[in-house]
Amino acid sequence: MPDLPIHLWYSITSLGGAGMTLPLAFAIAIWLAVGYSWRLAAYWLALLGTAIGIVTVTKLAFLGWGIGVRELDFTGVSGHAMLSTTVYPVTLFLMLLPARPAIRLLGVLAGLAAGIAVGLSRVVLSAHSPSEAVTGCLVGALAALVFVRIAWNAEPGRLSALPVAISMMVLAVAMHGVHVPTQRWVTHIALKVSGHDRPFIRAKWKAERDFRPTAAPLSQTLNTLEPPRVSVS
């Protein structure tokens, strides 16, 4: 792991919060509808919604019913990693869409790198296991790349790159550090749906073991099946 100050890791992880990424995502949809087409905006929201749905379902499954993968320490896809790897590549792609293809590609790669950095920060800060951060990055990157492929040859209307870039940067600065209690909301839904009083917790879930008695040795089993010997005097 890179040896960075802890406050820097917290700054990186805040880039993946819903309070910052979701406003950017909705701004992307608005700019797509205004400068390109409603169809592209719909594609973007559908892909983003699918990625959010995957994160939500895996979190609900664990919090409500304890469904996860103990071998991988997996309790749900990382929402921070997913949102950052979905939103930032598309944000830079939209800003650079009027530019040459090579410049656009560099923007997408830079956005993916930012998302991966957020995923790494979640592991460093012990907010997620490596498997959860990796799956978050994969889900987010897939959603972003599918949209980029759909919109790669989009013809802009009367949309200039400058207002898009300025609006995105202003929005990012304004929303940086804004906290949205998504985990609390998901936990509340999980308890309502499952009917449980308390959510499953990673530490207790990992500590559970199978306490079934081990099978007796074969020789001992055979001895118990032999009829008792009767001595003849």
DAKA-V683010 format. One line per field, one symbol per residue. psi: psi as a letter, one per 40 degrees, with the letter a starting at -180 (. if undefined). A space follows every 10 residues. Layout:
psi=???
This chain:
psi=hhgiiddddd dddedeiddd dddddddddd ddddeciddd dddddddddd dddddddddd ddddefhahd defheihhdd ddddeddddd dddddedeii dddddddddd dddddddddd ddddefdiid dddddddddd dddddddddd edfhhibfhi dddddddddd ddddehehhh fddddddddd ddddeidiii hdddddeiih ehiiiiiddd ddddehiihh hh.
